[in-house]
Amino acid sequence: MRQEGSAVRIGARSRIKSPWLFHLNTGSCNGCDIEIVASLAPRYDAERLGCVLVGSPRHADVILVTGPVTRQMLPRVIRVYEQLPEPKSLVAVGTCAASGAPFIGSGVIEGPLDGIIPVDAYVLGCPPRPEAIVRGIVTAVRRRFS
């Protein structure tokens, strides 16, 4: 029993050191998406922190969500969030994901992300700077896995 607990602690520590990221676009203009790619590129190099972009939420520790949640994407957002293994962490990238602005009141917007699923970190801006995205990832990981 004691060994099992230590294995869990070691697993949590390794997740802090190398968070795997899954990117989910819920209806953005792609400005935030380009900045996420820039944050992983050599100039800002989120990979130096162990961040790796993965193709499946089942392999990820952190979801990066961009854009306001549209009606069409609502069930997919919930499904992707449920596929993420525990403990899960979520970063709302951009003003659209954080608050739904400037699209609040539109008939196709289901609301800000935190009204649908819990958010661990917000990265504001339209689009946000790559440094802010890296800081948001670090904040979410520390909050969830510490």
Long-range contacts (C-beta under 8 A, 24 or more apart in sequence): 12-87, 12-145, 15-61, 15-141, 15-145, 16-141, 16-142, 16-145, 16-146, 17-50, 18-49, 18-50, 18-51, 18-52, 19-49, 19-50, 19-51, 19-61, 19-62, 19-89, 19-137, 19-141, 19-145, 20-51, 20-52, 20-53, 20-54, 20-59, 20-60, 20-61, 20-62, 21-51, 21-52, 21-53, 21-54, 21-60, 21-61, 21-62, 21-63, 21-64, 21-137, 22-53, 22-54, 22-55, 22-56, 22-57, 22-59, 22-60, 22-62, 22-63, 22-64, 22-80, 22-84, 23-53, 23-63, 23-64, 23-66, 24-57, 24-63, 24-64, 24-65, 24-66, 24-76, 24-77, 24-80, 25-66, 25-67, 26-65, 26-66, 26-67, 26-68, 26-69, 26-70, 26-73, 26-76, 26-77, 26-97, 26-113, 27-67, 27-68, 27-69, 27-70, 27-72, 27-73, 27-96, 27-109, 28-66, 28-67, 28-68, 28-94, 28-96, 28-97, 29-67, 29-96, 31-94, 31-126, 31-127, 32-66, 32-67, 32-93, 32-94, 32-96, 32-97, 32-127, 32-128, 33-66, 34-127, 35-93, 35-127, 35-128, 35-129, 35-130, 35-133, 36-64, 36-66, 36-93, 36-130, 36-133, 38-130, 39-130, 39-131, 39-133, 39-134, 43-130, 44-130, 44-131, 44-134, 46-133, 46-134, 46-137, 49-134, 49-137, 49-138, 51-134, 51-137, 56-83, 57-81, 57-83, 57-84, 58-83, 58-84, 58-85, 60-84, 61-85, 61-88, 61-89, 61-141, 61-145, 62-88, 62-89, 62-90, 62-91, 62-137, 62-140, 62-141, 63-88, 63-89, 63-90, 63-91, 64-91, 64-93, 64-133, 64-137, 65-90, 65-91, 65-92, 65-93, 65-97, 65-113, 66-93, 66-94, 66-96, 66-97, 67-94, 67-96, 67-97, 68-96, 68-97, 68-100, 68-103, 68-109, 68-110, 68-112, 69-97, 69-100, 69-109, 69-110, 69-111, 69-112, 69-113, 69-116, 70-108, 70-109, 70-110, 71-108, 71-109, 71-110, 72-108, 74-110, 74-116, 77-113, 77-116, 77-117, 78-116, 78-117, 81-117, 87-144, 87-145, 88-144, 89-120, 89-121, 89-140, 89-141, 89-143, 89-144, 89-145, 90-117, 90-118, 90-119, 90-120, 90-121, 90-140, 91-119, 91-120, 91-121, 91-122, 91-123, 91-133, 91-136, 91-137, 91-140, 92-119, 92-121, 92-122, 92-123, 93-123, 93-128, 93-133, 93-136, 94-123, 94-124, 94-125, 94-126, 94-127, 94-128, 95-124, 95-125, 95-126, 96-126, 98-122, 98-123, 98-124, 120-144
